[in-house]
Amino acid sequence: MKKTSWLSKLTSTVAAGAAAFMLFASFASAHVTVNPSNAQTGAWQMYTIKVPSEKELPTTKITLKVPKEVTFKQYQPLTGWKISTEKNDSKEVTSITWEVDGDNQGILAGQFQQFNFVAQNPKNEAEVAWDAFQYYSDGSIVEWTGQPDDNNPHSITTISEDPAVAGNAAASDGHDSAGTAGSTSGSASNDTASDTVTDGKKANDDTTLGDALSDTVTGQPNNTDTDTGTLKLQQATLIVSILALIMSFLGIALATRRKKR
């Protein structure tokens, strides 16, 4: 009887631990990210911030801090979202905020939204960190400002002189694709970025502002299409978690029954 009771408690503990781990993994798998994760030095770059809603509440606002190494140029207007920027004393944009406007309910649970902007990369190689602040309808804030191994990491873009890495978006955990959305109208579309020189030779694929703006597709406000990879993982995680919880309750019930005997 002692052996049975011990096994019951072990089953209960393992099941509860598995459930907690799976639930944690489901929340830790989807992050606020900025793509691309690799880009060309000196280029005018189309960046996309991807914002999933991880809670059972809508995301109503997102603020992105612009790294000091990057020069913000333009943002894509998006119906249903009010967009504002903050500048320093030198009139440089230091942050950009997207906030729900009108009847827009925000980014609902199981959804994600992409926001686009154009910035000019530094001429020197660097790793730039994008700190983001995600606001939910209940007033809670998730700060995506940690290191890569933290629970809420900020997104990082590696700026390289190697033209081969320009524009490549490295997927993170299989969920953060390099989706770019939106068509931006800019009078400076004919402006060109300064040539990038590597070992005394001009890079073959210098990117201009016109190139960055033309590399877009039409964006939709409040994207109701779920991220397929994230949704499947969440569904699988939910099923496994439910089974683990059932096992946990059965183990507790069995242990209690044995104890009464």
N, C-alpha and C positions, 0 to 999 in steps of 0.2 A: 504493500500500500504506500509506503514511503517513496518507493521507486516511482510508482505511478504519479504521485503528487509532485515529485521533483521534475518528472518529464512534462507534466502539465504546466508547471510554472515556467520551465524553460521554453516550452512552445509559446506561451503567452508573451514572454519577454522578447523572444526573437521576432514574433509577429508584430508586436508593437513597435519594435525598433525598425523593422523593415518598412512599416507604414509611415513612420516619421521620416525616414530617409527618403522614401519615394516622394512624399509630399514636399519635402525640402527641395529635392532635385527638380520637381516640376516648376517651382518658383524661381530657382536659380538658373534655369536653362535659357530663359529669354531676357535679354538685357536691352537697354537703350544703347544703340550703336550709331556711329558715324562712318559712312563709307564714301570713298574707298579707304582701305586700310594701308594701301601703298600708293604713292603718287610721285609725280615728277617735280624736281626742284624748279622753281621759277615759273611754273605753269599756272594758267588760269584754270581752276579746277571746279567742276560741278560736284558739290558734296550733298549727301543725303543723310538726314538723321531719321532713323527708324525707331518708332516708339510703340511698343506693345503694352497693352493693359494687363497687368498681372493679377490685379485684385478683382473682386466681384463688384467693382465700382468703376465708373467712367473716369478716364484721364481728361481733365479740363484745361490743363496748361502745361507747357514744357518750356523751360528756359535753358538755352545753351550758351556757355561761356566760350568766347572766341579766343583761342590760344594767341599769345602775344607774337608768336612767330608768323602767324597767318594774317593776311590783310583781307578783311571782309569787303566784298564789293556789292553784291545784289542778292535779294531774296525773291523767291517765287510767290506771288500772291495766290491765295487759296481760299475759295468760297467757304464760308462757315468758320473761318479762323481770322482773328484780329492779330496782326503782326506788328511788333514794335521792337525798336533797338535802343540800346544804351551806348553812349559815347563818352570817351574821356576828354580831358582838356585839349588834346590834340585833334579832336574830332574823329578819332578812330573808333570804330564799332567794337565794343568789348563784350557785348552779349546780344542775343536775339531771343525774343519770346513769342511763342504761338499760343493764343488763348481763344477758347470757344467764343463764337459770336452769333447773335441771333438765336435761331431755333436749334442750333447744333448742340447735341447732347454730349459730344466729346467722343473719345475713343472707348468704346464699350468693351466689356470683358470678352475675351476671345477674338478681339480685333487688334489691328495695328494700323498706324498711319505713318506716311513718309512725308517729310518736309525738305524742300530743296533750297540751296543757296549757292552762290558762286564766290569763291575767294581766291586770292593769289598766294601760291605757296612761297616759302622763303627760298632764296637763291642757294643757301647752304643746306647740306643734309641735316636732318633733325628728326626727332620723334616728338610729335605734338599730341598733347592730351586734351580731349574734349570733355570738360565737366558739364554734366547736365542735371537739371532738377525737375522731377516729375511730380505734378500736383494732381491729386485726386479730388473728387467732388465733396468728400467729407473733410477737406482741409489738410489731409495728411500729405507729407512730402517725402519722396524717395530721392536721396541724393546719390547720383551716379558719379562719385568723385574718388573712389578707392583705387587701389592698385589692382593689376590683372588677377591676382589670386584672392582678392577680397570678395565679399558677397555682392557688393554693388560697385563693380569696377567702372572706371571711365573708359571711353573708347580711345584708341591710339591710332594715329596715322603716321606711317614711316615715310618721310620725304627723302627720296633718293635721287642721285644723279644718273643712275642707270635707267635709260629710257624704257627698258624692257619691263620695269615694274610700274610704269606710269599707268594710272587708271585701273590697275588690278584691285579687285576687292576680295580680301581674304575672308572666307566665311568663318564665323566663330561658333563652335558647338553645333554646326549644321543648321543654324537658324538665321544667321545674319547675312543675308544675301545683299549684293550691291545694287539694290533697286534704286533707280533714279527716276523721278517723276516730275512732270511739270514742264511747261514751256514758258520761258521768261523773255519779256520784251525789253531790250536794252539798246539805247542809242549808241552805246560804245561797242557794238558788236564787231566793228571793224578794227578796233584797237588790237594791238599785238603785244604779247609779252616779250620781254627782252630775251635774247638768245641765251640758251644754257650751254656753257662750255665745259666739256669734259676732256681732260688731258689735251687741251689746246684744239679740240675738234668740236664743231657745232653739233649738238644732239639732233638726230634725224626727225624726231617727232615733238618738237616744241609745241606747246598748246597755247592757242590764243583765246581771248574772251569769246570770240565768235564760235570757235570749236566747242568750248564749254557749253555755250547756250544752245548750240544745235544738237548736242548729244542728249536730247531729252525726249520724253513722251508725255502725253497729256496726263496731268494729275487729277485725282478725284478727291473731293473733300470727304472726310470721315469714311475712309476706306472700309467697306463692310465685308471685304473678302478676307477670310482668315488666312494667316500664314500656315500653309498646309503642313509643313514639317513640325511646327510648334503645336498645331492642333492635334496631330496624330500622337505626338509624344504626350500631350496633356491627357488625351483620352486613354492611352495605354496606362499612364501613370495613375489615373483615377481608378481604373479597373483593378489594377494590382493593389492599390491602397485600400480599396473597399474589401477585397479578398483578405488582405492582411489584417484589417480591423475585425472582420468576421472571425478569423482564426484566433485573434486575440481574445475576443469575447467568449468564444467557445472554450479557450484554455482557462480563462478566469472562472467560468461557470463550472468546468470540470474540477478545477482545483478546490473551489468552494464546496462542491458536492463531496469530494473525497474527504475534506476536512471535517464536514459534519458527521460523516460515517465514523 
